[in-house]
Amino acid sequence: MAAAKSIAVVISSTRPQRINPFVAGYVASVINSIPQTTAKVELLDLATLNLPLFNEPLVPGEVPADDPTPHYHYEYTRAWSSLVRKYDGFIFVTPQYNWSIPASLKNALDYVFHEWNGKPAAIVTYGFRGGVKAEPHLREILTGLRMVTVELTVALKIVKGEPGEREKQMEETWKKDGADEKIKTLFDSLLSHFEAKN
């Protein structure tokens, strides 16, 4: 039997007061509720990386493609490269910042290149209107990194409110809007890219 694929659900925002971990956690929990043995899903929080603004001397696309990790100048880049290489696919859960994606996500994507190539990627956006303006920007970036993007997307609406009550209200709204089924369908589409390779 083939080894289970390793999928990262990426927490894209890094600001201290953020709802991103909750939203990404919800996405991961829905996926993990699916009875399946073909993929292992875990959260990847960009805030834990502490990557400075991109400052590698070499352009990432110019390092050797077969083993890029040791060719980066900084240890934090080598660590990030190794982490990206660990995963077979990605689900990016991102807010909309000024009609685009957070700088933290763009910066993390820019640090490496070959490590992303050929891997499937799905997009989940969120915001008071679903964060839909972020999706086309992120899709273009991922395509530029030669990732295989899932055509389907999921947009989750968030609300304001007191901690605890806010999360409860969002969960209720998402379930009412059929978000769970949309997330499951998105995940199935991501897995289908692996099946197409076999």
N, CA, C and O atoms as a DFTB+ gen file, in Angstrom:
792 C
 N C O
     1  1       0.849      -1.198       0.000
     2  2       0.000       0.000       0.000
     3  2       0.880       1.242       0.000
     4  3       1.886       1.295       0.708
     5  1       0.503       2.242      -0.794
     6  2       1.283       3.473      -0.886
     7  2       1.260       4.230       0.434
     8  3       0.271       4.200       1.167
     9  1       2.363       4.906       0.722
    10  2       2.444       5.692       1.956
    11  2       1.457       6.849       1.898
    12  3       1.194       7.405       0.831
    13  1       0.914       7.205       3.059
    14  2      -0.037       8.316       3.134
    15  2       0.655       9.620       2.752
    16  3       1.801       9.855       3.135
    17  1      -0.028      10.450       2.012
    18  2       0.506      11.749       1.625
    19  2       0.449      12.702       2.818
    20  3      -0.473      12.643       3.632
    21  1       1.432      13.566       2.905
    22  2       1.505      14.544       3.998
    23  2       1.019      15.896       3.489
    24  3       1.605      16.475       2.575
    25  1      -0.064      16.392       4.096
    26  2      -0.689      17.640       3.650
    27  2      -0.609      18.684       4.758
    28  3      -0.978      18.410       5.900
    29  1      -0.131      19.871       4.428
    30  2      -0.057      20.970       5.394
    31  2      -1.232      21.921       5.194
    32  3      -1.504      22.365       4.079
    33  1      -1.921      22.227       6.287
    34  2      -2.934      23.284       6.285
    35  2      -2.227      24.522       6.827
    36  3      -1.915      24.591       8.016
    37  1      -1.977      25.488       5.966
    38  2      -1.103      26.612       6.296
    39  2      -1.877      27.759       6.946
    40  3      -2.858      28.259       6.396
    41  1      -1.411      28.162       8.134
    42  2      -1.914      29.350       8.826
    43  2      -1.090      30.519       8.306
    44  3       0.093      30.634       8.627
    45  1      -1.699      31.385       7.508
    46  2      -0.954      32.354       6.708
    47  2      -0.699      33.695       7.377
    48  3       0.277      34.369       7.049
    49  1      -1.552      34.093       8.303
    50  2      -1.389      35.371       9.002
    51  2      -0.465      35.191      10.202
    52  3      -0.473      34.143      10.849
    53  1       0.329      36.216      10.493
    54  2       1.261      36.116      11.627
    55  2       1.037      37.184      12.688
    56  3       1.784      37.240      13.665
    57  1       0.043      38.020      12.522
    58  2      -0.145      39.097      13.497
    59  2      -0.626      38.525      14.829
    60  3      -1.291      37.490      14.847
    61  1      -0.298      39.186      15.950
    62  2      -0.614      38.641      17.279
    63  2      -2.101      38.363      17.496
    64  3      -2.462      37.280      17.958
    65  1      -2.964      39.321      17.172
    66  2      -4.402      39.134      17.344
    67  2      -4.994      38.638      16.028
    68  3      -5.344      39.435      15.157
    69  1      -5.103      37.338      15.893
    70  2      -5.550      36.771      14.620
    71  2      -6.549      35.645      14.843
    72  3      -6.511      34.952      15.860
    73  1      -7.423      35.479      13.897
    74  2      -8.418      34.409      13.934
    75  2      -7.977      33.239      13.051
    76  3      -8.624      32.192      13.034
    77  1      -6.875      33.420      12.318
    78  2      -6.393      32.423      11.364
    79  2      -6.192      31.028      11.961
    80  3      -6.591      30.048      11.334
    81  1      -5.582      30.899      13.161
    82  2      -5.429      29.552      13.720
    83  2      -6.765      28.843      13.936
    84  3      -6.866      27.632      13.738
    85  1      -7.785      29.592      14.339
    86  2      -9.106      28.990      14.533
    87  2      -9.699      28.538      13.202
    88  3     -10.231      27.432      13.096
    89  1      -9.605      29.399      12.186
    90  2     -10.167      29.063      10.876
    91  2      -9.446      27.858      10.276
    92  3     -10.085      26.927       9.786
    93  1      -8.119      27.879      10.316
    94  2      -7.340      26.758       9.776
    95  2      -7.594      25.485      10.574
    96  3      -7.664      24.393      10.010
    97  1      -7.730      25.631      11.887
    98  2      -8.026      24.478      12.732
    99  2      -9.366      23.864      12.389
   100  3      -9.524      22.643      12.409
   101  1     -10.327      24.709      12.075
   102  2     -11.649      24.219      11.670
   103  2     -11.539      23.430      10.366
   104  3     -12.102      22.343      10.239
   105  1     -10.811      23.986       9.405
   106  2     -10.616      23.304       8.124
   107  2      -9.959      21.942       8.343
   108  3     -10.399      20.939       7.781
   109  1      -8.911      21.910       9.156
   110  2      -8.200      20.656       9.425
   111  2      -9.099      19.647      10.128
   112  3      -9.039      18.454       9.832
   113  1      -9.932      20.115      11.057
   114  2     -10.807      19.198      11.799
   115  2     -11.861      18.581      10.889
   116  3     -12.205      17.408      11.036
   117  1     -12.371      19.368       9.953
   118  2     -13.344      18.829       8.997
   119  2     -12.686      17.754       8.139
   120  3     -13.263      16.689       7.914
   121  1     -11.485      18.035       7.665
   122  2     -10.767      17.064       6.835
   123  2     -10.451      15.801       7.631
   124  3     -10.600      14.687       7.127
   125  1     -10.015      15.981       8.869
   126  2      -9.658      14.824       9.689
   127  2     -10.863      13.993      10.100
   128  3     -10.705      12.879      10.598
   129  1     -12.068      14.524       9.897
   130  2     -13.279      13.751      10.199
   131  2     -13.634      12.796       9.064
   132  3     -14.506      11.940       9.213
   133  1     -12.955      12.948       7.932
   134  2     -13.215      12.078       6.779
   135  2     -12.522      10.735       6.998
   136  3     -11.315      10.705       7.238
   137  1     -13.253       9.631       6.922
   138  2     -12.602       8.319       7.056
   139  2     -11.725       8.047       5.833
   140  3     -12.241       7.732       4.761
   141  1     -10.430       8.163       5.984
   142  2      -9.518       7.910       4.868
   143  2      -8.130       7.622       5.413
   144  3      -7.783       8.033       6.520
   145  1      -7.353       6.918       4.629
   146  2      -6.001       6.544       5.059
   147  2      -4.954       6.992       4.044
   148  3      -3.793       6.589       4.121
   149  1      -5.366       7.818       3.102
   150  2      -4.447       8.193       2.025
   151  2      -3.666       9.464       2.307
   152  3      -2.730       9.789       1.577
   153  1      -4.039      10.193       3.366
   154  2      -3.351      11.455       3.649
   155  2      -3.301      11.742       5.142
   156  3      -4.222      11.422       5.893
   157  1      -2.198      12.353       5.543
   158  2      -2.029      12.823       6.919
   159  2      -2.034      14.344       6.874
   160  3      -1.243      14.952       6.153
   161  1      -2.924      14.955       7.645
   162  2      -3.101      16.406       7.599
   163  2      -2.638      17.039       8.905
   164  3      -2.995      16.574       9.988
   165  1      -1.842      18.101       8.801
   166  2      -1.400      18.808      10.001
   167  2      -1.300      20.301       9.728
   168  3      -1.153      20.734       8.585
   169  1      -1.385      21.080      10.808
   170  2      -1.303      22.535      10.699
   171  2       0.147      22.995      10.571
   172  3       1.048      22.429      11.191
   173  1       0.356      24.020       9.766
   174  2       1.669      24.643       9.605
   175  2       1.488      26.141       9.808
   176  3       0.888      26.814       8.970
   177  1       2.001      26.664      10.913
   178  2       1.804      28.063      11.292
   179  2       3.010      28.902      10.883
   180  3       4.105      28.714      11.412
   181  1       2.817      29.818       9.950
   182  2       3.926      30.655       9.487
   183  2       4.497      31.528      10.599
   184  3       5.650      31.951      10.519
   185  1       3.710      31.801      11.628
   186  2       4.189      32.641      12.733
   187  2       5.320      31.974      13.507
   188  3       6.094      32.658      14.178
   189  1       5.424      30.661      13.425
   190  2       6.474      29.947      14.156
   191  2       7.816      29.981      13.427
   192  3       8.835      29.586      13.994
   193  1       7.828      30.442      12.193
   194  2       9.055      30.410      11.389
   195  2       9.979      31.584      11.655
   196  3      11.199      31.452      11.556
   197  1       9.406      32.732      11.993
   198  2      10.186      33.954      12.216
   199  2      11.087      34.290      11.026
   200  3      12.249      34.656      11.200
   201  1      10.544      34.163       9.832
   202  2      11.313      34.516       8.638
   203  2      11.375      36.034       8.491
   204  3      10.334      36.690       8.518
   205  1      12.565      36.606       8.338
   206  2      12.648      38.048       8.050
   207  2      12.193      38.304       6.621
   208  3      11.951      37.362       5.867
   209  1      12.078      39.569       6.246
   210  2      11.802      39.858       4.844
   211  2      12.880      39.205       3.982
   212  3      14.058      39.209       4.340
   213  1      12.480      38.656       2.868
   214  2      13.373      37.863       2.028
   215  2      14.724      38.547       1.822
   216  3      14.800      39.678       1.343
   217  1      15.782      37.837       2.195
   218  2      17.121      38.425       2.107
   219  2      18.193      37.423       1.689
   220  3      19.373      37.614       1.983
   221  1      17.784      36.353       1.004
   222  2      18.761      35.389       0.503
   223  2      19.587      36.009      -0.635
   224  3      19.025      36.680      -1.501
   225  1      20.897      35.796      -0.645
   226  2      21.733      36.352      -1.716
   227  2      21.375      35.807      -3.101
   228  3      21.427      36.535      -4.091
   229  1      21.013      34.523      -3.164
   230  2      20.699      33.901      -4.445
   231  2      19.202      33.924      -4.721
   232  3      18.388      33.873      -3.798
   233  1      18.852      34.001      -5.985
   234  2      17.456      33.845      -6.390
   235  2      17.088      32.377      -6.186
   236  3      17.807      31.509      -6.682
   237  1      15.999      32.060      -5.479
   238  2      15.666      30.661      -5.183
   239  2      15.588      29.765      -6.416
   240  3      15.941      28.588      -6.348
   241  1      15.134      30.307      -7.528
   242  2      15.039      29.498      -8.735
   243  2      16.375      29.134      -9.341
   244  3      16.440      28.307     -10.251
   245  1      17.463      29.751      -8.841
   246  2      18.787      29.493      -9.402
   247  2      19.611      28.502      -8.592
   248  3      20.717      28.145      -8.998
   249  1      19.089      28.049      -7.449
   250  2      19.799      27.016      -6.696
   251  2      19.484      25.666      -7.334
   252  3      18.471      25.543      -8.022
   253  1      20.328      24.644      -7.126
   254  2      20.092      23.341      -7.759
   255  2      18.719      22.772      -7.415
   256  3      18.338      22.718      -6.245
   257  1      17.986      22.351      -8.430
   258  2      16.617      21.884      -8.233
   259  2      16.545      20.536      -7.525
   260  3      15.589      20.268      -6.797
   261  1      17.557      19.679      -7.734
   262  2      17.471      18.329      -7.181
   263  2      17.655      18.302      -5.666
   264  3      17.101      17.428      -4.999
   265  1      18.418      19.236      -5.113
   266  2      18.616      19.305      -3.660
   267  2      18.913      20.755      -3.274
   268  3      20.064      21.099      -3.004
   269  1      17.894      21.599      -3.245
   270  2      18.126      23.031      -3.024
   271  2      18.524      23.408      -1.600
   272  3      19.217      24.405      -1.399
   273  1      18.100      22.633      -0.619
   274  2      18.224      23.031       0.788
   275  2      19.622      23.477       1.216
   276  3      19.749      24.565       1.779
   277  1      20.675      22.693       0.977
   278  2      21.996      23.097       1.480
   279  2      22.595      24.313       0.790
   280  3      23.628      24.821       1.228
   281  1      21.980      24.781      -0.262
   282  2      22.554      25.881      -1.039
   283  2      22.069      27.259      -0.592
   284  3      22.508      28.278      -1.125
   285  1      21.167      27.288       0.383
   286  2      20.718      28.585       0.892
   287  2      21.725      29.126       1.896
   288  3      22.403      28.360       2.581
   289  1      21.820      30.434       1.979
   290  2      22.821      31.089       2.824
   291  2      22.468      31.021       4.307
   292  3      23.342      30.809       5.147
   293  1      21.196      31.199       4.625
   294  2      20.788      31.302       6.024
   295  2      20.159      30.006       6.543
   296  3      19.480      29.280       5.818
   297  1      20.414      29.751       7.821
   298  2      19.881      28.540       8.442
   299  2      18.360      28.538       8.444
   300  3      17.745      27.492       8.236
   301  1      17.737      29.707       8.678
   302  2      16.270      29.727       8.710
   303  2      15.682      29.399       7.341
   304  3      14.592      28.834       7.253
   305  1      16.395      29.750       6.279
   306  2      15.921      29.380       4.941
   307  2      16.073      27.887       4.722
   308  3      15.189      27.245       4.155
   309  1      17.187      27.332       5.169
   310  2      17.389      25.889       5.023
   311  2      16.333      25.112       5.808
   312  3      15.841      24.081       5.350
   313  1      15.990      25.621       6.998
   314  2      14.957      24.966       7.811
   315  2      13.599      25.035       7.116
   316  3      12.850      24.058       7.108
   317  1      13.286      26.189       6.534
   318  2      12.021      26.358       5.824
   319  2      11.983      25.479       4.576
   320  3      10.960      24.866       4.271
   321  1      13.090      25.421       3.865
   322  2      13.182      24.568       2.685
   323  2      12.913      23.108       3.044
   324  3      12.161      22.420       2.353
   325  1      13.523      22.648       4.113
   326  2      13.328      21.257       4.552
   327  2      11.881      20.992       4.924
   328  3      11.339      19.924       4.638
   329  1      11.260      21.974       5.565
   330  2       9.872      21.816       5.991
   331  2       8.935      21.744       4.785
   332  3       8.042      20.899       4.741
   333  1       9.136      22.620       3.818
   334  2       8.298      22.599       2.613
   335  2       8.470      21.280       1.869
   336  3       7.495      20.713       1.374
   337  1       9.696      20.792       1.790
   338  2       9.965      19.538       1.082
   339  2       9.311      18.340       1.762
   340  3       9.050      17.317       1.128
   341  1       9.054      18.479       3.046
   342  2       8.438      17.389       3.817
   343  2       7.015      17.093       3.356
   344  3       6.552      15.956       3.444
   345  1       6.320      18.125       2.861
   346  2       4.906      17.976       2.525
   347  2       4.695      17.663       1.045
   348  3       5.435      18.120       0.174
   349  1       3.655      16.867       0.800
   350  2       3.296      16.499      -0.571
   351  2       2.287      17.466      -1.180
   352  3       2.182      17.567      -2.402
   353  1       1.549      18.172      -0.339
   354  2       0.540      19.102      -0.821
   355  2       0.193      20.118       0.251
   356  3       0.558      19.955       1.415
   357  1      -0.513      21.167      -0.145
   358  2      -0.791      22.276       0.773
   359  2      -2.220      22.784       0.617
   360  3      -2.774      22.817      -0.482
   361  1      -2.798      23.179       1.751
   362  2      -4.058      23.918       1.755
   363  2      -3.758      25.246       2.436
   364  3      -3.511      25.290       3.641
   365  1      -3.779      26.311       1.675
   366  2      -3.467      27.633       2.216
   367  2      -4.751      28.281       2.731
   368  3      -5.687      28.519       1.969
   369  1      -4.781      28.561       4.029
   370  2      -5.929      29.228       4.650
   371  2      -5.504      30.664       4.925
   372  3      -4.678      30.918       5.802
   373  1      -6.067      31.592       4.180
   374  2      -5.563      32.967       4.231
   375  2      -6.669      34.004       4.371
   376  3      -7.748      33.855       3.798
   377  1      -6.393      35.055       5.137
   378  2      -7.310      36.192       5.160
   379  2      -7.080      37.076       3.939
   380  3      -6.118      36.891       3.194
   381  1      -7.959      38.019       3.752
   382  2      -7.789      39.040       2.716
   383  2      -7.262      40.303       3.375
   384  3      -7.905      40.865       4.261
   385  1      -6.081      40.751       2.936
   386  2      -5.508      42.006       3.423
   387  2      -5.486      43.000       2.261
   388  3      -4.747      42.802       1.297
   389  1      -6.276      44.053       2.341
   390  2      -6.274      45.082       1.296
   391  2      -6.391      44.485      -0.107
   392  3      -5.634      44.821      -1.018
   393  1      -7.365      43.592      -0.244
   394  2      -7.699      42.947      -1.514
   395  2      -6.636      41.958      -1.993
   396  3      -6.615      41.603      -3.171
   397  1      -5.769      41.516      -1.112
   398  2      -4.742      40.558      -1.501
   399  2      -4.452      39.630      -0.320
   400  3      -5.288      39.467       0.569
   401  1      -3.273      39.031      -0.320
   402  2      -2.879      38.106       0.739
   403  2      -1.949      38.806       1.728
   404  3      -1.396      39.857       1.407
   405  1      -1.767      38.245       2.922
   406  2      -0.839      38.837       3.887
   407  2       0.601      38.818       3.369
   408  3       0.998      37.902       2.648
   409  1       1.364      39.825       3.739
   410  2       2.784      39.872       3.363
   411  2       3.534      38.668       3.910
   412  3       4.487      38.193       3.291
   413  1       3.109      38.171       5.066
   414  2       3.767      37.010       5.675
   415  2       3.688      35.785       4.775
   416  3       4.647      35.019       4.680
   417  1       2.555      35.600       4.116
   418  2       2.398      34.459       3.212
   419  2       3.225      34.658       1.949
   420  3       3.924      33.743       1.515
   421  1       3.152      35.841       1.359
   422  2       3.941      36.109       0.141
   423  2       5.428      35.944       0.416
   424  3       6.152      35.380      -0.405
   425  1       5.885      36.428       1.559
   426  2       7.294      36.327       1.928
   427  2       7.722      34.871       2.062
   428  3       8.776      34.481       1.560
   429  1       6.906      34.066       2.739
   430  2       7.235      32.647       2.929
   431  2       7.270      31.917       1.590
   432  3       8.140      31.077       1.360
   433  1       6.341      32.232       0.721
   434  2       6.326      31.609      -0.603
   435  2       7.566      31.992      -1.405
   436  3       8.125      31.159      -2.119
   437  1       7.997      33.242      -1.292
   438  2       9.130      33.740      -2.075
   439  2      10.476      33.144      -1.660
   440  3      11.418      33.132      -2.451
   441  1      10.567      32.658      -0.442
   442  2      11.858      32.191       0.067
   443  2      12.403      30.980      -0.684
   444  3      13.618      30.824      -0.806
   445  1      11.520      30.125      -1.185
   446  2      11.965      28.922      -1.893
   447  2      11.194      28.815      -3.205
   448  3      10.173      29.475      -3.395
   449  1      11.696      27.975      -4.103
   450  2      11.041      27.840      -5.411
   451  2      10.862      26.384      -5.820
   452  3       9.734      25.918      -5.985
   453  1      11.958      25.672      -5.984
   454  2      11.877      24.286      -6.450
   455  2      11.058      23.419      -5.496
   456  3      10.418      22.454      -5.915
   457  1      11.084      23.766      -4.223
   458  2      10.383      22.977      -3.210
   459  2       8.870      22.959      -3.424
   460  3       8.190      22.028      -2.992
   461  1       8.345      23.990      -4.092
   462  2       6.903      24.061      -4.362
   463  2       6.514      23.350      -5.659
   464  3       5.371      22.924      -5.824
   465  1       7.465      23.226      -6.567
   466  2       7.156      22.779      -7.933
   467  2       6.405      21.450      -7.987
   468  3       6.797      20.471      -7.351
   469  1       5.323      21.437      -8.755
   470  2       4.592      20.204      -9.011
   471  2       3.669      19.732      -7.911
   472  3       2.959      18.742      -8.083
   473  1       3.666      20.426      -6.779
   474  2       2.828      19.980      -5.661
   475  2       1.435      20.606      -5.758
   476  3       1.300      21.772      -6.130
   477  1       0.396      19.827      -5.420
   478  2      -0.960      20.376      -5.470
   479  2      -1.217      21.344      -4.328
   480  3      -0.699      21.179      -3.224
   481  1      -2.024      22.355      -4.611
   482  2      -2.347      23.369      -3.608
   483  2      -3.820      23.747      -3.712
   484  3      -4.361      23.908      -4.806
   485  1      -4.455      23.885      -2.552
   486  2      -5.845      24.331      -2.484
   487  2      -5.896      25.627      -1.687
   488  3      -5.010      25.906      -0.880
   489  1      -6.936      26.410      -1.919
   490  2      -7.051      27.731      -1.294
   491  2      -8.358      27.858      -0.528
   492  3      -9.436      27.593      -1.061
   493  1      -8.244      28.271       0.737
   494  2      -9.402      28.628       1.560
   495  2      -9.186      30.068       2.005
   496  3      -8.168      30.379       2.625
   497  1     -10.129      30.947       1.697
   498  2     -10.017      32.340       2.124
   499  2     -11.060      32.633       3.196
   500  3     -12.053      31.919       3.338
   501  1     -10.809      33.701       3.945
   502  2     -11.819      34.117       4.919
   503  2     -11.760      35.629       5.108
   504  3     -10.735      36.267       4.870
   505  1     -12.878      36.174       5.539
   506  2     -12.999      37.609       5.777
   507  2     -14.458      37.916       6.041
   508  3     -15.299      37.018       6.019
   509  1     -14.759      39.165       6.288
   510  2     -16.148      39.529       6.567
   511  2     -17.044      39.295       5.352
   512  3     -18.256      39.128       5.490
   513  1     -16.444      39.283       4.170
   514  2     -17.175      38.922       2.953
   515  2     -16.596      37.664       2.314
   516  3     -16.816      37.402       1.131
   517  1     -15.870      36.906       3.085
   518  2     -15.298      35.661       2.595
   519  2     -13.865      35.754       2.117
   520  3     -13.245      34.735       1.813
   521  1     -13.324      36.970       2.046
   522  2     -11.925      37.119       1.634
   523  2     -11.651      36.761       0.191
   524  3     -10.528      36.399      -0.159
   525  1     -12.675      36.858      -0.661
   526  2     -12.550      36.339      -2.028
   527  2     -11.562      37.108      -2.909
   528  3     -11.101      36.576      -3.919
   529  1     -11.235      38.340      -2.548
   530  2     -10.272      39.108      -3.351
   531  2      -8.865      38.516      -3.254
   532  3      -8.043      38.719      -4.147
   533  1      -8.590      37.790      -2.178
   534  2      -7.256      37.211      -1.989
   535  2      -7.017      36.014      -2.897
   536  3      -5.878      35.727      -3.265
   537  1      -8.081      35.320      -3.255
   538  2      -7.947      34.050      -3.979
   539  2      -7.257      34.172      -5.332
   540  3      -6.312      33.424      -5.583
   541  1      -7.682      35.083      -6.227
   542  2      -7.004      35.146      -7.530
   543  2      -5.543      35.563      -7.436
   544  3      -4.719      35.111      -8.232
   545  1      -5.214      36.414      -6.479
   546  2      -3.815      36.813      -6.295
   547  2      -2.974      35.609      -5.883
   548  3      -1.905      35.361      -6.440
   549  1      -3.478      34.864      -4.897
   550  2      -2.726      33.704      -4.415
   551  2      -2.617      32.642      -5.504
   552  3      -1.570      32.014      -5.660
   553  1      -3.675      32.445      -6.242
   554  2      -3.646      31.432      -7.304
   555  2      -2.571      31.764      -8.350
   556  3      -1.854      30.873      -8.806
   557  1      -2.462      33.026      -8.724
   558  2      -1.433      33.424      -9.692
   559  2      -0.033      33.179      -9.147
   560  3       0.852      32.718      -9.868
   561  1       0.161      33.490      -7.870
   562  2       1.471      33.283      -7.250
   563  2       1.822      31.802      -7.235
   564  3       2.939      31.422      -7.588
   565  1       0.872      30.965      -6.829
   566  2       1.114      29.523      -6.761
   567  2       1.382      28.950      -8.151
   568  3       2.214      28.057      -8.310
   569  1       0.685      29.459      -9.142
   570  2       0.926      29.023     -10.518
   571  2       2.331      29.416     -10.957
   572  3       3.010      28.652     -11.642
   573  1       2.766      30.611     -10.561
   574  2       4.121      31.054     -10.865
   575  2       5.181      30.193     -10.207
   576  3       6.295      30.069     -10.715
   577  1       4.832      29.597      -9.072
   578  2       5.734      28.682      -8.374
   579  2       5.618      27.259      -8.913
   580  3       6.206      26.323      -8.372
   581  1       4.850      27.119      -9.984
   582  2       4.655      25.836     -10.677
   583  2       3.957      24.804      -9.800
   584  3       4.205      23.603      -9.915
   585  1       3.090      25.283      -8.933
   586  2       2.244      24.374      -8.173
   587  2       1.013      24.048      -9.020
   588  3       0.690      24.763      -9.968
   589  1       0.343      22.970      -8.667
   590  2      -0.875      22.558      -9.362
   591  2      -2.051      22.969      -8.483
   592  3      -2.310      22.341      -7.456
   593  1      -2.758      24.015      -8.880
   594  2      -3.812      24.542      -8.020
   595  2      -5.147      23.844      -8.266
   596  3      -5.529      23.566      -9.403
   597  1      -5.835      23.572      -7.173
   598  2      -7.173      22.989      -7.237
   599  2      -8.136      24.074      -7.704
   600  3      -8.116      25.194      -7.193
   601  1      -8.969      23.743      -8.666
   602  2      -9.884      24.744      -9.231
   603  2     -10.898      25.229      -8.202
   604  3     -11.224      26.415      -8.158
   605  1     -11.395      24.319      -7.380
   606  2     -12.371      24.688      -6.356
   607  2     -11.728      25.539      -5.272
   608  3     -10.543      25.385      -4.975
   609  1     -12.508      26.435      -4.682
   610  2     -12.056      27.206      -3.525
   611  2     -13.179      27.241      -2.493
   612  3     -14.339      26.970      -2.801
   613  1     -12.806      27.581      -1.270
   614  2     -13.790      27.751      -0.199
   615  2     -13.580      29.134       0.400
   616  3     -12.451      29.512       0.714
   617  1     -14.660      29.888       0.561
   618  2     -14.609      31.221       1.169
   619  2     -15.470      31.215       2.427
   620  3     -16.671      30.952       2.366
   621  1     -14.849      31.507       3.566
   622  2     -15.546      31.475       4.854
   623  2     -15.747      32.890       5.383
   624  3     -14.801      33.676       5.450
   625  1     -16.959      33.205       5.750
   626  2     -17.257      34.524       6.302
   627  2     -17.033      34.526       7.812
   628  3     -17.459      33.611       8.517
   629  1     -16.358      35.570       8.296
   630  2     -16.127      35.703       9.728
   631  2     -16.975      36.853      10.268
   632  3     -17.504      37.667       9.510
   633  1     -17.091      36.900      11.587
   634  2     -17.898      37.941      12.236
   635  2     -17.092      38.567      13.364
   636  3     -16.087      38.012      13.808
   637  1     -17.542      39.719      13.819
   638  2     -16.955      40.345      14.993
   639  2     -17.685      39.842      16.234
   640  3     -18.808      39.346      16.143
   641  1     -17.035      39.973      17.403
   642  2     -17.685      39.545      18.627
   643  2     -16.695      39.226      19.717
   644  3     -15.484      39.306      19.514
   645  1     -17.209      38.867      20.868
   646  2     -16.371      38.501      21.998
   647  2     -15.740      37.131      21.763
   648  3     -16.363      36.254      21.165
   649  1     -14.493      36.944      22.238
   650  2     -13.844      35.640      22.104
   651  2     -14.719      34.533      22.680
   652  3     -15.323      34.693      23.741
   653  1     -14.779      33.432      21.985
   654  2     -15.623      32.323      22.411
   655  2     -16.968      32.381      21.718
   656  3     -17.344      31.455      20.999
   657  1     -17.691      33.461      21.931
   658  2     -18.979      33.634      21.258
   659  2     -18.781      33.803      19.755
   660  3     -19.549      33.284      18.944
   661  1     -17.741      34.536      19.413
   662  2     -17.450      34.781      17.997
   663  2     -17.192      33.473      17.257
   664  3     -17.753      33.230      16.189
   665  1     -16.340      32.639      17.836
   666  2     -15.997      31.367      17.210
   667  2     -17.224      30.458      17.093
   668  3     -17.426      29.788      16.080
   669  1     -18.026      30.451      18.142
   670  2     -19.241      29.629      18.136
   671  2     -20.187      30.065      17.024
   672  3     -20.751      29.235      16.313
   673  1     -20.351      31.371      16.885
   674  2     -21.239      31.903      15.848
   675  2     -20.725      31.571      14.453
   676  3     -21.504      31.239      13.560
   677  1     -19.409      31.664      14.270
   678  2     -18.839      31.351      12.962
   679  2     -19.025      29.877      12.620
   680  3     -19.384      29.543      11.491
   681  1     -18.785      29.009      13.571
   682  2     -18.979      27.578      13.331
   683  2     -20.407      27.282      12.912
   684  3     -20.646      26.525      11.972
   685  1     -21.352      27.884      13.618
   686  2     -22.766      27.670      13.296
   687  2     -23.088      28.171      11.892
   688  3     -23.806      27.516      11.137
   689  1     -22.547      29.340      11.552
   690  2     -22.784      29.914      10.223
   691  2     -22.169      29.049       9.136
   692  3     -22.803      28.790       8.113
   693  1     -20.944      28.605       9.352
   694  2     -20.268      27.776       8.355
   695  2     -21.019      26.479       8.109
   696  3     -21.202      26.069       6.963
   697  1     -21.450      25.840       9.175
   698  2     -22.185      24.579       9.023
   699  2     -23.503      24.815       8.289
   700  3     -23.897      24.023       7.432
   701  1     -24.173      25.903       8.632
   702  2     -25.441      26.243       7.983
   703  2     -25.238      26.509       6.496
   704  3     -26.090      26.166       5.676
   705  1     -24.110      27.120       6.153
   706  2     -23.808      27.451       4.754
   707  2     -23.220      26.279       3.967
   708  3     -22.899      26.421       2.787
   709  1     -23.080      25.124       4.618
   710  2     -22.554      23.949       3.929
   711  2     -21.053      23.941       3.761
   712  3     -20.530      23.289       2.858
   713  1     -20.349      24.666       4.631
   714  2     -18.889      24.767       4.503
   715  2     -18.199      23.420       4.669
   716  3     -17.202      23.145       4.000
   717  1     -18.719      22.581       5.554
   718  2     -18.069      21.290       5.794
   719  2     -17.993      20.463       4.508
   720  3     -16.950      19.896       4.183
   721  1     -19.103      20.405       3.791
   722  2     -19.118      19.632       2.547
   723  2     -18.214      20.260       1.490
   724  3     -17.570      19.555       0.714
   725  1     -18.174      21.576       1.469
   726  2     -17.298      22.268       0.514
   727  2     -15.832      21.965       0.814
   728  3     -15.039      21.746      -0.102
   729  1     -15.477      21.955       2.095
   730  2     -14.096      21.653       2.492
   731  2     -13.742      20.215       2.132
   732  3     -12.640      19.944       1.654
   733  1     -14.669      19.298       2.361
   734  2     -14.426      17.890       2.027
   735  2     -14.248      17.711       0.522
   736  3     -13.387      16.950       0.081
   737  1     -15.058      18.407      -0.257
   738  2     -14.939      18.330      -1.717
   739  2     -13.611      18.923      -2.180
   740  3     -12.968      18.396      -3.089
   741  1     -13.209      20.020      -1.549
   742  2     -11.916      20.642      -1.856
   743  2     -10.779      19.664      -1.591
   744  3      -9.858      19.535      -2.397
   745  1     -10.849      18.983      -0.467
   746  2      -9.812      18.019      -0.097
   747  2      -9.786      16.845      -1.077
   748  3      -8.714      16.386      -1.471
   749  1     -10.961      16.365      -1.466
   750  2     -11.026      15.280      -2.451
   751  2     -10.378      15.708      -3.766
   752  3      -9.687      14.920      -4.413
   753  1     -10.605      16.950      -4.150
   754  2     -10.001      17.468      -5.386
   755  2      -8.484      17.523      -5.269
   756  3      -7.769      17.241      -6.231
   757  1      -7.997      17.886      -4.086
   758  2      -6.555      17.910      -3.851
   759  2      -5.976      16.505      -3.984
   760  3      -4.952      16.311      -4.638
   761  1      -6.632      15.529      -3.364
   762  2      -6.144      14.149      -3.419
   763  2      -6.189      13.589      -4.835
   764  3      -5.371      12.742      -5.195
   765  1      -7.135      14.055      -5.635
   766  2      -7.258      13.535      -7.002
   767  2      -6.022      13.838      -7.841
   768  3      -5.743      13.134      -8.811
   769  1      -5.286      14.873      -7.475
   770  2      -4.061      15.200      -8.208
   771  2      -2.992      14.126      -8.001
   772  3      -2.185      13.859      -8.893
   773  1      -2.996      13.513      -6.813
   774  2      -2.048      12.423      -6.566
   775  2      -2.453      11.187      -7.358
   776  3      -1.603      10.487      -7.908
   777  1      -3.760      10.923      -7.413
   778  2      -4.259       9.761      -8.145
   779  2      -3.960       9.891      -9.630
   780  3      -3.685       8.900     -10.306
   781  1      -4.016      11.126     -10.133
   782  2      -3.751      11.356     -11.559
   783  2      -2.308      11.034     -11.924
   784  3      -2.004      10.695     -13.068
   785  1      -1.415      11.146     -10.926
   786  2       0.008      10.868     -11.169
   787  2       0.295       9.375     -11.218
   788  3       1.275       8.946     -11.829
   789  1      -0.562       8.579     -10.573
   790  2      -0.314       7.133     -10.470
   791  2      -0.716       6.399     -11.753
   792  3      -0.574       5.179     -11.837
